[in-house]
């Protein structure tokens, strides 16, 4: 149910002036460009430009960062279609049929299909979020600190295990992030360790750490190459045929609905996200198709399924962030950092006390989706040309931006040094196939977990086990959420294999 009063107040916040919208178009362009460059992830773009939001108010910051998120969701599909090189992990399934269409000379239609499906999927994801956010918040309000500990542990477990590496490596990366979060002073005022560095009294600066581990480490992996892509991306672009492709996407209403629903549900699970949603949706649509043998050979429905799911998962991932204060993945982890900087904590209290602000974020994102359709048409030629930028120019520019961001946050050399240290850490983790997102989520949620544990100990009078036995909801959460989350990776790999068959 929608709170009509809060909805009206949200509309006033958004449309009484142009202020909240000034940063949407730049954010969409940044997301489109970063998403279209293989190796430059959406979360990387958000981490690099996070310091820019420190001079904005909270709503402007959210619209700017989420517009990068929205633009990147489609940008990753451009190179997947044109060159069979997904710009991000969320565009893997897009290449299955998008690239065969391009080889047939139907690249314009494929780009239009992807753009149309992305617009529909993202809009549907946020529409579902608007109707579900209040009931979900009402249920979460009944949770105490012990239940929140279970929810956080569940989120950490999913983030650590649902990735492309092994379960053991995922768990180790998440545990390592938790260890890093314990550097500095505890929530009770006890000094644990600062490694002999006075700058670490308050712990590791999270934002420079994210910039280093997401952005700078990825650039280090590109050394030794001349270009991101060693092929000609300057293909002819026909706006008329792209528009025809966008119209073609509407011929698959069932696929649009199923892809949107699958993406929203999977996206709402912390740690899963669009990289899983696009594969699951693609495999499910192919499995139930009357002509499954056409998939993988240039079937338009395959492009629609993949792009709808990865875009609708954005709205789903925002559900966990807004209702629980838990990021669903790397991109929402950056948003959580923006929450912290503006002294706002996501969760039930935020939804209850700032309902109009929640609605403003959701409505603003729905407006972004409409603008995405327009900007996507206008920037496709540019997106193809960006891939041809020599790394000799691209890498130093982005690294300099990373260092500037780290210094701007801390005001000391500790910021750039943190960026450099975590760049090396991220490079080592990626080289040995450890998920960097798990480590970052552990770093972000470690302090939150500690605070909830302290409150649990205080409420229980020093007897947490006895308190646990009195909280059946917490026991159910532990069994259903944590234990089942260890089984989900196996299910995910089975789904992925079906999608690749």
C-alpha positions in Angstrom: 0.0 0.0 0.0 1.3 3.5 -0.9 1.2 6.3 1.6 -0.5 9.0 -0.5 0.6 11.8 1.8 4.2 10.8 1.6 3.8 10.2 -2.1 2.6 13.8 -2.6 5.5 15.1 -0.4 8.0 13.1 -2.5 6.6 14.5 -5.7 7.0 18.0 -4.2 10.7 17.2 -3.3 11.4 16.1 -6.9 9.4 18.5 -9.0 9.3 21.8 -7.1 12.8 22.6 -8.5 15.3 21.2 -11.0 17.9 20.7 -8.2 17.4 16.9 -7.7 17.5 16.3 -11.5 20.7 18.3 -12.3 22.9 15.3 -11.8 20.8 12.6 -13.3 21.8 13.0 -17.0 25.6 13.2 -16.1 25.1 10.1 -14.0 23.4 8.2 -16.8 26.2 9.2 -19.2 28.9 8.0 -16.8 27.1 4.7 -16.2 26.6 4.2 -20.0 30.2 4.8 -20.7 31.7 2.7 -17.8 29.2 -0.1 -18.4 30.2 -0.2 -22.1 33.9 -0.5 -21.4 34.9 -4.2 -20.6 36.7 -4.4 -17.3 35.3 -1.1 -15.9 32.4 -2.3 -13.7 29.4 -0.2 -12.6 30.5 -0.4 -9.0 33.9 0.9 -10.1 32.3 4.0 -11.7 30.1 4.6 -8.6 33.2 4.3 -6.3 35.2 6.7 -8.4 32.5 9.4 -8.4 31.3 8.9 -4.8 33.4 11.8 -3.5 31.6 14.1 -5.9 28.4 13.5 -3.9 29.8 14.9 -0.7 28.8 18.5 -1.7 25.2 17.4 -2.6 22.2 16.9 -0.4 21.1 13.4 0.2 18.5 13.2 -2.5 20.8 14.6 -5.1 23.5 12.2 -4.1 21.2 9.2 -4.3 19.8 10.2 -7.7 23.3 10.8 -9.1 24.7 7.4 -7.9 21.6 5.4 -8.9 21.6 7.0 -12.3 25.1 5.6 -12.8 23.7 2.3 -11.7 20.8 2.6 -14.2 23.0 3.7 -17.1 25.6 1.0 -16.5 22.9 -1.8 -16.5 22.3 -1.1 -20.2 25.8 0.0 -21.1 27.3 -3.4 -20.4 25.1 -4.9 -23.0 26.4 -2.7 -25.9 29.8 -4.5 -26.2 28.2 -7.8 -25.5 26.0 -7.3 -28.6 28.6 -5.7 -30.9 31.7 -7.8 -30.1 30.6 -10.6 -27.8 32.4 -9.0 -24.9 30.1 -8.3 -22.0 30.9 -4.9 -20.4 30.0 -6.4 -17.0 29.0 -9.7 -15.5 25.3 -8.7 -15.7 25.5 -8.8 -19.5 26.9 -12.3 -20.0 23.6 -13.8 -21.1 22.9 -10.8 -23.4 25.8 -11.9 -25.6 24.3 -15.4 -26.1 21.9 -14.1 -28.7 22.8 -10.5 -29.1 26.2 -11.2 -30.8 24.7 -13.8 -33.2 22.2 -11.1 -34.2 25.0 -8.7 -34.8 26.8 -11.3 -37.0 23.7 -11.5 -39.1 23.7 -7.7 -39.6 21.0 -7.2 -37.0 23.1 -5.3 -34.5 20.9 -2.2 -34.6 17.8 -4.3 -33.9 19.7 -6.1 -31.1 20.8 -2.8 -29.5 17.2 -1.6 -29.7 15.9 -4.8 -28.1 18.4 -4.4 -25.3 17.5 -0.8 -24.7 13.7 -1.4 -24.8 14.0 -4.4 -22.4 16.3 -2.4 -20.0 13.8 0.4 -19.8 10.8 -1.9 -19.2 12.7 -4.0 -16.7 14.2 -1.2 -14.6 10.8 0.6 -14.5 9.0 -2.6 -13.4 11.7 -3.3 -10.7 11.1 0.1 -9.1 7.4 -0.1 -9.5 7.5 -3.4 -7.5 9.8 -1.8 -5.0 7.3 1.1 -4.4 4.5 -1.4 -3.5 6.6 -3.8 -1.5 8.8 -1.4 0.5 6.1 -0.6 3.2 4.9 -4.2 3.9 8.5 -5.3 4.1 9.5 -2.5 6.5 6.5 -3.3 8.7 7.7 -6.9 9.0 11.3 -5.9 9.7 10.2 -3.5 12.5 9.4 -6.6 14.6 13.0 -7.7 14.5 15.3 -7.1 17.5 19.1 -6.8 17.5 19.6 -10.6 17.6 17.4 -11.0 14.5 19.4 -8.2 12.8 22.6 -10.1 13.6 21.2 -13.1 11.8 20.1 -11.0 8.8 23.5 -9.5 8.5 25.2 -12.8 8.8 22.9 -14.1 6.1 23.8 -11.2 3.9 27.5 -11.7 4.5 27.1 -15.5 3.8 25.3 -14.9 0.5 27.7 -12.3 -0.6 30.6 -14.5 0.2 29.3 -17.6 -1.4 27.3 -16.5 -4.5 30.1 -15.6 -6.8 32.2 -17.1 -9.6 34.9 -18.5 -7.3 34.7 -21.4 -4.8 32.6 -21.3 -1.7 35.7 -21.5 0.5 37.3 -18.5 -1.2 34.1 -16.5 -0.9 33.9 -17.2 2.8 37.5 -16.4 3.3 37.2 -13.0 1.5 34.1 -12.1 3.6 35.9 -13.1 6.8 38.9 -11.0 5.8 36.7 -8.0 5.3 35.2 -8.5 8.8 38.7 -8.7 10.2 39.6 -5.4 8.5 36.5 -3.8 10.0 37.8 -4.5 13.5 40.9 -2.2 13.1 40.6 0.9 15.2 38.4 1.7 18.2 35.4 -0.5 19.0 31.8 0.6 19.5 32.4 0.4 23.3 35.4 2.7 23.2 38.1 0.0 23.4 41.2 0.3 21.2 41.8 -3.0 19.5 44.6 -2.1 17.1 45.8 0.7 14.8 48.8 -1.1 13.4 51.1 1.7 14.8 49.3 4.3 12.6 47.4 7.1 14.3 45.3 7.6 11.1 43.7 4.2 11.8 42.3 5.1 15.3 38.8 5.4 13.7 39.4 2.4 11.5 40.0 2.0 7.8 38.5 4.8 5.6 35.9 2.8 3.8 35.4 5.0 0.7 39.2 5.2 -0.3 39.3 1.4 0.4 36.4 0.8 -2.1 37.9 3.1 -4.7 41.2 1.2 -4.5 39.8 -2.3 -4.4 37.1 -1.8 -7.1 38.6 0.8 -9.4 42.3 1.0 -9.1 42.9 -2.8 -8.8 40.9 -3.4 -12.1 43.1 -0.8 -13.9 46.2 -2.6 -12.7 45.0 -5.8 -14.4 44.9 -3.9 -17.7 48.6 -3.1 -17.8 50.5 -4.4 -20.8 47.6 -4.0 -23.2 47.2 -1.3 -25.8 43.5 -1.2 -26.0 40.6 -2.6 -24.0 39.3 -4.3 -27.1 41.4 -5.2 -30.0 38.7 -5.0 -32.7 36.9 -2.4 -34.7 33.9 -1.1 -32.8 33.0 1.6 -35.3 29.9 -0.1 -36.7 27.2 1.7 -38.6 24.4 2.8 -36.3 20.9 3.3 -37.7 18.6 5.1 -35.3 15.6 4.0 -37.4 16.4 0.3 -37.0 17.2 0.8 -33.3 13.8 2.2 -32.8 12.4 -0.8 -34.6 14.2 -3.0 -32.2 12.8 -1.2 -29.2 9.3 -1.7 -30.6 10.1 -5.3 -31.2 10.8 -5.9 -27.5 7.2 -5.1 -26.8 6.2 -8.2 -28.8 7.3 -10.4 -25.9 5.1 -9.3 -23.0 5.3 -12.6 -21.2 9.1 -12.5 -21.4 9.2 -8.9 -20.2 7.0 -9.8 -17.2 8.9 -13.0 -16.2 12.3 -11.3 -16.7 11.2 -8.4 -14.5 9.8 -10.6 -11.8 12.8 -12.9 -11.7 15.3 -10.0 -11.7 13.4 -8.1 -8.9 13.2 -11.2 -6.7 16.8 -12.3 -7.2 18.1 -8.7 -6.9 16.4 -8.4 -3.5 18.5 -11.2 -2.1 21.7 -9.7 -0.6 24.8 -10.7 -2.5 23.1 -12.2 -5.6 22.3 -9.4 -8.0 22.1 -9.0 -11.7 25.0 -11.3 -12.7 22.8 -14.2 -11.5 19.5 -12.8 -12.5 20.3 -12.5 -16.2 21.5 -16.1 -16.4 18.5 -17.5 -14.5 16.0 -15.5 -16.5 17.6 -16.4 -19.8 17.7 -20.1 -18.9 14.1 -20.1 -17.7 12.7 -18.4 -20.8 14.7 -20.8 -23.0 13.5 -23.8 -21.0 9.8 -22.9 -21.5 10.1 -21.7 -25.1 8.4 -23.4 -27.9 11.5 -23.1 -30.0 14.4 -23.6 -27.6 16.9 -24.6 -30.3 16.7 -21.1 -31.7 18.4 -19.7 -28.6 22.1 -19.0 -29.0 21.7 -18.5 -32.7 20.2 -15.0 -32.7 16.9 -15.3 -30.9 15.5 -11.8 -30.0 13.6 -13.2 -27.0 16.9 -14.2 -25.4 18.2 -10.6 -25.5 14.9 -9.4 -24.0 15.0 -11.9 -21.2 18.6 -11.2 -20.2 18.4 -7.4 -20.4 15.0 -7.2 -18.6 16.2 -9.3 -15.7 19.5 -7.5 -15.1 17.8 -4.1 -15.2 14.9 -5.1 -12.9 17.4 -6.5 -10.4 18.4 -2.9 -9.7 15.1 -2.2 -8.0 15.3 -5.5 -6.1 18.7 -4.7 -4.8 17.5 -1.4 -3.5 14.9 -3.2 -1.4 17.5 -4.7 0.9 19.4 -1.5 1.1 16.4 0.7 2.0 14.4 -1.8 4.1 17.3 -3.5 5.9 20.3 -1.3 5.5 22.1 -4.2 3.9 23.7 -3.8 0.5 22.8 -6.4 -2.1 26.2 -6.2 -3.9 29.1 -4.0 -4.8 27.0 -1.2 -6.3 24.6 -0.9 -3.4 27.7 -1.1 -1.1 28.8 2.2 -2.6 25.3 3.6 -1.9 25.5 2.4 1.7 28.7 4.5 2.0 26.8 7.5 0.7 24.2 6.9 3.3 26.8 6.9 6.0 28.4 10.1 4.9 25.1 11.9 5.0 24.5 10.4 8.5 21.5 8.3 7.4 21.1 4.7 8.3 18.9 2.6 6.0 16.4 0.3 7.5 12.9 0.2 9.1 13.4 3.5 11.0 14.4 5.3 7.8 11.4 4.1 6.0 9.1 4.9 8.9 10.5 8.4 9.6 11.6 9.5 6.1 8.9 7.8 3.9 8.7 10.8 1.6 12.4 10.6 1.0 12.2 6.9 0.2 9.4 7.5 -2.3 11.4 10.4 -3.8 14.3 8.0 -4.5 12.0 5.4 -6.1 10.1 7.9 -8.2 13.3 9.6 -9.2 14.7 6.3 -10.4 11.6 5.7 -12.5 12.2 9.0 -14.1 15.8 8.0 -14.8 14.6 5.0 -16.7 12.6 7.2 -19.1 15.7 9.4 -19.6 17.7 6.3 -20.2 15.6 5.5 -23.3 16.4 8.9 -24.8 20.1 9.0 -23.8 20.6 5.4 -24.9 19.6 6.4 -28.4 21.7 9.5 -28.5 24.9 8.0 -27.1 25.2 4.6 -28.8 27.7 5.9 -31.4 29.8 7.4 -28.7 29.8 4.2 -26.7 31.2 2.3 -29.6 34.0 4.8 -30.0 35.0 4.9 -26.3 36.3 1.3 -26.6 39.0 2.5 -29.0 40.5 4.9 -26.4 44.2 3.8 -25.9 44.9 2.6 -22.4 47.9 4.9 -22.3 45.4 7.7 -21.9 42.6 6.0 -20.1 44.4 4.3 -17.3 46.4 7.3 -16.0 43.4 9.5 -16.1 41.2 7.2 -14.0 44.1 6.4 -11.6 44.6 10.1 -11.0 40.9 10.5 -10.3 41.1 7.7 -7.8 43.9 9.3 -5.9 42.1 12.7 -5.9 39.0 11.0 -4.5 41.0 9.4 -1.7 42.6 12.7 -0.7 39.4 14.6 -1.0 37.7 12.3 1.5 40.4 12.2 4.2 42.2 15.5 3.6 45.5 13.8 4.2 47.9 11.4 2.4 46.2 8.6 4.2 43.4 8.7 1.6 45.7 8.1 -1.5 47.8 5.6 0.5 44.6 3.7 1.4 43.6 3.7 -2.3 47.1 2.3 -3.3 47.1 -0.3 -0.5 43.6 -1.6 -1.4 44.5 -1.4 -5.1 47.3 -3.9 -4.5 45.0 -6.0 -2.3 42.3 -6.1 -4.9 44.7 -7.0 -7.6 46.0 -10.0 -5.6 42.4 -11.1 -4.8 41.3 -10.9 -8.4 44.5 -12.7 -9.6 43.8 -15.6 -7.2 40.0 -15.5 -7.9 38.8 -14.2 -4.5 35.7 -12.0 -4.7 36.6 -8.4 -3.8 32.9 -7.5 -3.2 32.7 -10.0 -0.3 35.7 -8.3 1.4 34.2 -4.9 0.9 30.8 -5.9 2.3 32.5 -7.5 5.3 34.4 -4.2 5.9 31.2 -2.2 5.6 29.0 -4.5 7.7 31.5 -5.5 10.3 30.9 -2.4 12.5 27.1 -2.9 12.2 27.4 -6.5 13.2 29.5 -5.6 16.2 26.9 -3.0 17.3 24.0 -5.4 17.1 26.0 -8.1 19.0 26.8 -5.6 21.8 23.1 -4.6 22.1 22.2 -8.3 22.1 24.6 -9.0 25.0 23.2 -6.1 26.9 19.6 -7.1 26.5 20.4 -10.8 27.3 22.2 -9.9 30.5 25.3 -11.7 29.3 23.4 -14.9 28.4 23.0 -14.8 24.6 22.2 -18.5 24.3 19.3 -18.3 26.7 18.1 -15.2 24.9 18.3 -17.0 21.6 16.1 -19.8 22.8 13.5 -17.3 23.7 13.5 -15.8 20.2 12.1 -18.4 17.8 12.3 -15.9 14.9 16.0 -15.6 15.4 16.3 -19.4 15.4 14.2 -19.6 12.2 16.4 -16.9 10.6 19.5 -18.8 11.4 18.2 -22.1 10.0 16.4 -20.8 7.0 18.7 -17.9 6.0 22.2 -18.9 6.9 22.0 -22.6 6.3 20.0 -22.4 3.0 22.4 -19.7 1.8 25.2 -22.3 1.8 23.1 -24.5 -0.5 22.2 -21.7 -3.0 25.6 -21.6 -4.7 25.0 -25.2 -5.9 21.6 -24.2 -7.2 23.1 -21.2 -8.9 25.7 -23.3 -10.8 23.0 -25.7 -11.9 21.0 -22.8 -13.3 24.0 -21.4 -15.0 24.8 -24.7 -16.6 21.2 -25.0 -17.9 21.5 -21.5 -19.4 24.7 -22.4 -21.2 23.4 -25.7 -22.6 
